[in-house]
């Protein structure tokens, strides 16, 4: 075993203590401390926890079994080897039930002492290694679960960006995702007003009432304006944050710019109430969420532009059809006006017509009649007529 390990021997018999400590263990490099009673041993073990305790069952005052119980109640994790005399097998078994790791039956040879001690320390080391591996495995599993949860959140966010057209609802969904990814307590969006160029509160989660009531108004948190100017993410926590107004909300903050190309059009702010730093990994996730917010804003602009283009096209179509309808009515009226004198002439009331004149006039009358019927059959599409 590695030299220098601390071993506490609890033994009132100096001969036994000398054989185990000075003769058997110290020559191998173990740091041995010897006390003569359970009370001193308990105090020593609590103040300076040893790697191993060797205690006689037959101590004055509190017994070795009492010491074992006391050590367990005080959270001392060192393995305990009991020293028992021949004939105390029942007491040794009871000590095992209380948590003892091994037993030394006196009298004993120094080589046997060393073997028992090394076995106990080896088993303890192996147990600690297993515990360490278990903790590492648990940590790795938790990390994998967290990454899977983050990935699921991001996928759902992407789906929301491409499927939700209601910008307020979309911002609420984005903030829910941001709150989860950042493990934050408060978050909000601020967007730049095109006319005033000020950044206004557009959506929030868990802001105090005094801040939340400023929806569609500027919020001076003392830090967001710096990010709006620099265009770079800003992460702060602890004492440096105390000089800013946002410190009233928490002890760790992140401000992420929402940009279209290099233009800052909005800000995403997250706050943790506890002084727990926002890591670089979390910052990357928040910047991805800011990109999705930017995409949603671009989509909204395009959607509004398409709607305006479509409305302009509908207005132009209505105007064109109104013009055509007016022309049709005018032509129909002119045809009717032209038909009346022609019919009068064909009655020969104004005077007789020769055959050629009559035939020519009847041809004109037939042509005018066809034109009139054609104009009457021209139909303006109902979709156009019904448009406001």
VOPA-830586 format. One record per residue (C-alpha): x, y, z; residue number from 0. Coordinates in Angstrom, 2 decimals, decimal comma. Layout:
! VOPA-830586
REC    east   north      up num
REC       X       Y       Z NUM
...
//
This chain:
! VOPA-830586
REC    east   north      up num
REC    0,00    0,00    0,00   0
REC    1,01    3,63   -0,46   1
REC    3,05    4,95    2,49   2
REC    1,78    7,82    4,59   3
REC   -1,79    6,61    5,11   4
REC   -3,21    7,63    8,46   5
REC   -4,10    4,77   10,83   6
REC   -5,75    5,40   14,21   7
REC   -5,13    2,66   16,81   8
REC   -7,49    2,61   19,82   9
REC   -5,82    0,35   22,36  10
REC   -5,31    0,64   26,15  11
REC   -2,75   -2,16   26,32  12
REC    0,66   -0,66   25,44  13
REC    2,11   -4,03   24,41  14
REC   -0,62   -4,62   21,85  15
REC   -0,42   -1,02   20,62  16
REC    3,36   -1,29   20,30  17
REC    3,27   -4,54   18,32  18
REC    0,61   -3,33   15,90  19
REC    1,76    0,26   15,55  20
REC    5,49    0,54   16,05  21
REC    6,61   -2,96   15,06  22
REC    4,14   -3,86   12,27  23
REC    2,86   -0,69   10,56  24
REC    5,30    2,19   11,07  25
REC    8,20    0,39    9,35  26
REC    6,02    0,18    6,22  27
REC    5,52    3,95    6,15  28
REC    2,05    4,21    7,71  29
REC    1,36    7,25    9,91  30
REC    0,17    5,74   13,18  31
REC   -1,68    7,56   15,96  32
REC   -2,42    5,69   19,22  33
REC   -5,11    6,64   21,77  34
REC   -6,20    4,65   24,78  35
REC   -9,98    5,12   24,95  36
REC  -13,04    5,43   22,71  37
REC  -13,85    9,05   23,63  38
REC  -10,38   10,27   22,59  39
REC  -10,57    8,14   19,44  40
REC  -13,93    9,65   18,45  41
REC  -12,68   13,19   18,95  42
REC   -9,51   12,49   16,98  43
REC  -11,39   10,75   14,12  44
REC  -13,85   13,63   13,75  45
REC  -11,10   16,28   13,74  46
REC   -8,65   14,40   11,50  47
REC  -10,40   11,53    9,70  48
REC   -8,02    8,56    9,31  49
REC   -7,88    6,07    6,44  50
REC   -8,26    3,16    8,91  51
REC   -9,22    2,59   12,55  52
REC   -8,03   -0,41   14,60  53
REC   -9,89   -0,67   17,93  54
REC   -9,94   -3,24   20,72  55
REC  -13,37   -4,54   21,68  56
REC  -12,33   -4,47   25,37  57
REC  -11,72   -0,74   25,85  58
REC  -12,19    0,98   29,21  59
REC  -15,44    2,96   29,33  60
REC  -17,04    2,78   25,88  61
REC  -16,36   -0,55   24,18  62
REC  -15,06   -1,05   20,66  63
REC  -18,62   -1,76   19,50  64
REC  -19,79    1,51   21,06  65
REC  -16,98    3,31   19,24  66
REC  -18,03    1,73   15,96  67
REC  -21,59    2,97   16,46  68
REC  -20,38    6,46   17,42  69
REC  -18,09    6,72   14,39  70
REC  -20,95    5,77   12,07  71
REC  -23,26    8,34   13,68  72
REC  -20,62   11,07   13,17  73
REC  -20,17   10,18    9,50  74
REC  -16,61    8,86    9,80  75
REC  -16,23    6,64    6,72  76
REC  -12,91    4,93    7,59  77
REC  -13,05    1,12    7,82  78
REC  -12,66   -0,30   11,33  79
REC  -10,78   -3,46   12,29  80
REC  -11,59   -4,82   15,76  81
REC   -9,13   -6,56   18,06  82
REC  -10,67   -9,47   19,95  83
REC   -9,34  -12,18   22,17  84
REC   -9,79  -15,89   21,61  85
REC  -13,29  -16,80   22,72  86
REC  -14,83  -13,46   21,68  87
REC  -16,05  -14,76   18,34  88
REC  -19,66  -13,82   19,12  89
REC  -18,65  -10,23   19,94  90
REC  -16,63  -10,09   16,71  91
REC  -19,65  -11,24   14,70  92
REC  -21,76   -8,56   16,34  93
REC  -19,09   -5,99   15,43  94
REC  -19,29   -7,16   11,80  95
REC  -23,04   -6,56   11,91  96
REC  -22,37   -3,02   13,13  97
REC  -20,05   -2,38   10,18  98
REC  -16,58   -3,63   11,11  99
REC  -14,51   -4,60    8,08 100
REC  -12,27   -7,26    9,67 101
REC  -11,05   -8,74   12,99 102
REC   -7,64   -9,41   14,54 103
REC   -7,67  -12,21   17,13 104
REC   -5,02  -11,69   19,77 105
REC   -2,33  -12,94   20,06 106
REC   -1,26  -12,31   16,48 107
REC    1,94  -12,13   14,44 108
REC    3,06   -8,87   12,88 109
REC    2,84  -10,33    9,35 110
REC   -0,81  -11,20    9,93 111
REC   -1,47   -7,65   11,15 112
REC    0,08   -6,24    8,00 113
REC   -1,95   -8,62    5,80 114
REC   -5,25   -7,71    7,47 115
REC   -4,50   -3,96    7,35 116
REC   -3,47   -4,03    3,70 117
REC   -6,54   -6,05    2,78 118
REC   -8,82   -3,58    4,54 119
REC   -7,14   -0,58    2,90 120
REC   -7,19   -2,25   -0,50 121
REC  -10,89   -3,03   -0,18 122
REC  -11,54    0,55    0,86 123
REC   -9,58    1,89   -2,07 124
REC  -11,44   -0,39   -4,47 125
REC  -14,74    0,68   -2,97 126
REC  -13,80    4,33   -3,40 127
REC  -12,73    3,69   -7,00 128
REC  -16,06    2,01   -7,70 129
REC  -17,88    4,91   -6,09 130
REC  -15,83    7,35   -8,16 131
REC  -16,64    5,44  -11,35 132
REC  -20,31    5,29  -10,39 133
REC  -20,33    9,05   -9,84 134
REC  -18,55    9,63  -13,15 135
REC  -21,03    7,37  -14,94 136
REC  -23,94    9,13  -13,25 137
REC  -22,50   12,51  -14,22 138
REC  -21,99   11,35  -17,81 139
REC  -25,56   10,05  -17,99 140
REC  -26,90   13,31  -16,57 141
REC  -24,86   15,25  -19,12 142
REC  -26,19   13,09  -21,95 143
REC  -29,74   13,59  -20,70 144
REC  -29,18   17,33  -20,49 145
REC  -27,78   17,46  -24,02 146
REC  -30,70   15,40  -25,31 147
REC  -33,10   17,75  -23,53 148
REC  -31,35   20,78  -25,00 149
REC  -31,40   19,24  -28,49 150
REC  -35,11   18,48  -28,18 151
REC  -35,74   22,06  -27,06 152
REC  -33,83   23,45  -30,04 153
REC  -35,66   21,17  -32,50 154
REC  -39,02   22,27  -31,08 155
REC  -37,89   25,89  -31,34 156
REC  -37,02   25,44  -35,02 157
REC  -40,47   23,94  -35,61 158
REC  -42,07   26,92  -33,89 159
REC  -40,08   29,41  -35,98 160
REC  -41,26   27,87  -39,26 161
REC  -44,86   27,14  -38,24 162
REC  -46,07   29,96  -35,93 163
REC  -46,99   33,24  -37,62 164
REC  -48,29   34,97  -34,47 165
REC  -45,14   36,82  -33,38 166
REC  -46,23   37,27  -29,75 167
REC  -46,95   33,55  -29,39 168
REC  -43,64   32,73  -31,07 169
REC  -41,72   34,98  -28,66 170
REC  -43,41   33,30  -25,70 171
REC  -42,33   29,89  -27,04 172
REC  -38,78   31,12  -27,59 173
REC  -38,57   32,52  -24,06 174
REC  -39,78   29,22  -22,59 175
REC  -36,98   27,46  -24,47 176
REC  -34,43   30,08  -23,39 177
REC  -35,45   29,71  -19,73 178
REC  -34,89   25,96  -19,93 179
REC  -31,62   26,03  -21,89 180
REC  -30,06   28,69  -19,65 181
REC  -31,45   27,19  -16,43 182
REC  -32,43   30,78  -15,69 183
REC  -35,15   32,30  -13,52 184
REC  -36,06   35,37  -15,63 185
REC  -35,77   36,24  -19,31 186
REC  -37,13   38,82  -21,74 187
REC  -36,95   40,15  -25,33 188
REC  -36,34   43,76  -26,31 189
REC  -36,80   44,86  -29,94 190
REC  -35,74   48,09  -31,60 191
REC  -38,52   50,46  -32,61 192
REC  -37,98   51,56  -36,21 193
REC  -39,10   55,14  -35,57 194
REC  -37,57   55,98  -32,19 195
REC  -34,66   53,49  -32,49 196
REC  -35,20   52,68  -28,79 197
REC  -35,24   49,07  -27,58 198
REC  -38,70   48,22  -26,22 199
REC  -39,84   45,32  -24,04 200
REC  -41,84   42,94  -26,28 201
REC  -42,10   39,69  -24,29 202
REC  -41,01   38,43  -20,85 203
REC  -41,15   35,53  -18,42 204
REC  -41,06   35,99  -14,62 205
REC  -40,08   39,67  -14,58 206
REC  -41,21   41,47  -11,40 207
REC  -44,42   43,46  -11,85 208
REC  -42,58   46,79  -11,72 209
REC  -40,57   45,74  -14,80 210
REC  -43,19   43,60  -16,56 211
REC  -45,72   46,44  -16,74 212
REC  -43,36   48,31  -19,06 213
REC  -44,36   46,17  -22,02 214
REC  -43,79   48,08  -25,28 215
REC  -41,66   50,57  -23,35 216
REC  -37,90   50,95  -22,89 217
REC  -36,24   49,25  -19,89 218
REC  -33,04   50,70  -18,46 219
REC  -31,28   47,75  -16,84 220
REC  -27,89   49,45  -17,08 221
REC  -26,27   46,73  -19,21 222
REC  -28,36   46,04  -22,34 223
REC  -27,42   49,36  -23,92 224
REC  -23,77   48,28  -23,89 225
REC  -24,59   45,16  -25,90 226
REC  -26,75   47,17  -28,30 227
REC  -23,72   49,34  -29,06 228
REC  -21,08   46,61  -29,25 229
REC  -23,15   43,90  -30,93 230
REC  -21,32   41,30  -28,78 231
REC  -22,75   38,97  -26,13 232
REC  -22,08   39,95  -22,51 233
REC  -22,01   37,46  -19,60 234
REC  -21,56   38,71  -16,02 235
REC  -21,95   37,38  -12,49 236
REC  -20,91   38,12   -8,94 237
REC  -19,54   41,39   -7,63 238
REC  -18,85   43,07  -11,04 239
REC  -22,58   42,96  -11,68 240
REC  -23,49   44,90   -8,56 241
REC  -22,88   48,31  -10,16 242
REC  -25,73   47,76  -12,66 243
REC  -29,49   48,08  -12,10 244
REC  -30,07   44,53  -13,34 245
REC  -28,37   43,26  -10,15 246
REC  -31,71   43,85   -8,41 247
REC  -33,07   40,82  -10,33 248
REC  -30,26   38,29   -9,82 249
REC  -26,58   37,52   -9,49 250
REC  -25,75   36,14  -12,95 251
REC  -26,92   37,58  -16,28 252
REC  -26,44   37,12  -19,99 253
REC  -27,33   39,66  -22,68 254
REC  -27,34   38,34  -26,25 255
REC  -27,78   40,60  -29,32 256
REC  -30,39   39,68  -31,94 257
REC  -28,92   40,69  -35,27 258
REC  -29,80   40,82  -38,95 259
REC  -26,41   40,71  -40,63 260
REC  -24,41   43,14  -38,45 261
REC  -27,36   45,26  -37,34 262
REC  -28,61   44,80  -33,77 263
REC  -32,40   44,76  -33,94 264
REC  -33,11   43,25  -30,54 265
REC  -31,74   41,91  -27,26 266
REC  -32,26   38,66  -25,37 267
REC  -31,65   38,88  -21,62 268
REC  -31,50   36,02  -19,08 269
REC  -31,05   36,24  -15,31 270
REC  -30,14   33,65  -12,70 271
REC  -30,99   34,55   -9,12 272
REC  -28,10   32,48   -7,75 273
REC  -24,47   33,45   -8,28 274
REC  -23,83   30,65  -10,78 275
REC  -21,83   31,59  -13,85 276
REC  -23,42   31,20  -17,29 277
REC  -20,94   28,95  -19,08 278
REC  -19,62   29,25  -22,61 279
REC  -21,73   26,24  -23,69 280
REC  -24,90   27,93  -22,44 281
REC  -23,87   31,18  -24,16 282
REC  -23,60   29,30  -27,48 283
REC  -27,12   27,91  -27,00 284
REC  -28,47   31,37  -26,19 285
REC  -26,82   32,82  -29,28 286
REC  -28,51   30,09  -31,33 287
REC  -31,87   31,09  -29,82 288
REC  -31,13   34,72  -30,70 289
REC  -30,49   33,60  -34,29 290
REC  -33,87   31,85  -34,35 291
REC  -35,51   35,04  -33,04 292
REC  -33,77   36,94  -35,85 293
REC  -35,06   34,44  -38,41 294
REC  -38,60   34,82  -37,08 295
REC  -38,35   38,62  -37,38 296
REC  -37,07   38,35  -40,96 297
REC  -39,89   35,94  -41,76 298
REC  -42,40   38,35  -40,27 299
REC  -41,05   41,19  -42,42 300
REC  -41,22   39,02  -45,54 301
REC  -44,74   37,91  -44,65 302
REC  -45,87   41,51  -44,25 303
REC  -44,21   42,44  -47,55 304
REC  -45,91   39,54  -49,34 305
REC  -49,25   40,50  -47,85 306
REC  -48,79   44,10  -49,04 307
REC  -47,78   42,89  -52,51 308
REC  -50,82   40,63  -52,67 309
REC  -53,10   43,44  -51,53 310
REC  -51,64   45,79  -54,15 311
REC  -52,24   43,13  -56,80 312
REC  -55,86   42,72  -55,65 313
REC  -56,39   46,48  -55,79 314
REC  -54,91   46,60  -59,32 315
REC  -57,10   43,73  -60,45 316
REC  -60,23   45,38  -59,10 317
REC  -59,31   48,62  -60,88 318
REC  -58,70   46,79  -64,18 319
REC  -62,00   44,98  -64,03 320
REC  -63,83   48,14  -63,06 321
REC  -62,36   49,82  -66,16 322
REC  -63,39   46,88  -68,35 323
REC  -66,90   46,93  -66,91 324
REC  -67,17   50,64  -67,60 325
REC  -65,99   50,13  -71,21 326
REC  -68,43   47,24  -71,71 327
REC  -71,34   49,31  -70,51 328
REC  -70,27   52,24  -72,71 329
REC  -69,97   50,02  -75,82 330
REC  -73,32   48,39  -75,10 331
REC  -74,92   51,81  -74,82 332
REC  -73,39   53,02  -78,08 333
REC  -74,56   49,89  -79,89 334
REC  -78,10   50,42  -78,71 335
REC  -77,92   54,08  -79,74 336
REC  -76,69   53,12  -83,20 337
REC  -79,36   50,44  -83,65 338
REC  -82,36   52,71  -83,24 339
REC  -81,90   54,94  -86,38 340
REC  -80,81   51,91  -88,41 341
REC  -84,05   50,08  -87,53 342
REC  -86,03   53,18  -88,41 343
REC  -84,43   53,38  -91,84 344
REC  -85,11   49,68  -92,46 345
REC  -88,87   50,26  -91,86 346
REC  -88,68   52,48  -95,00 347
REC  -90,82   55,05  -93,20 348
REC  -88,34   57,81  -94,08 349
REC  -88,31   56,59  -97,70 350
REC  -88,09   53,50  -99,88 351
REC  -84,81   51,56 -100,16 352
REC  -83,56   49,68 -103,18 353
REC  -82,49   46,06 -102,79 354
REC  -78,79   46,75 -102,44 355
REC  -79,33   49,48  -99,83 356
REC  -81,64   47,30  -97,82 357
REC  -79,21   44,34  -97,97 358
REC  -76,29   46,51  -96,84 359
REC  -78,26   47,99  -93,96 360
REC  -79,46   44,55  -92,83 361
REC  -75,81   43,36  -92,78 362
REC  -74,90   46,31  -90,56 363
REC  -77,93   45,58  -88,34 364
REC  -76,87   41,93  -87,95 365
REC  -73,29   42,93  -87,05 366
REC  -74,53   45,42  -84,47 367
REC  -76,81   42,75  -83,02 368
REC  -73,93   40,29  -82,65 369
REC  -71,77   42,91  -80,96 370
REC  -74,57   43,77  -78,56 371
REC  -75,14   40,13  -77,59 372
REC  -71,40   39,62  -77,14 373
REC  -71,11   42,59  -74,79 374
REC  -74,06   41,35  -72,75 375
REC  -72,42   37,93  -72,32 376
REC  -69,13   39,40  -70,99 377
REC  -68,97   38,42  -67,30 378
REC  -66,70   39,99  -64,67 379
REC  -65,41   37,19  -62,35 380
REC  -67,40   36,92  -59,14 381
REC  -64,17   36,84  -57,11 382
REC  -63,39   40,29  -58,44 383
REC  -66,89   41,70  -58,12 384
REC  -67,14   40,57  -54,51 385
REC  -63,82   42,08  -53,45 386
REC  -64,30   45,19  -51,28 387
//
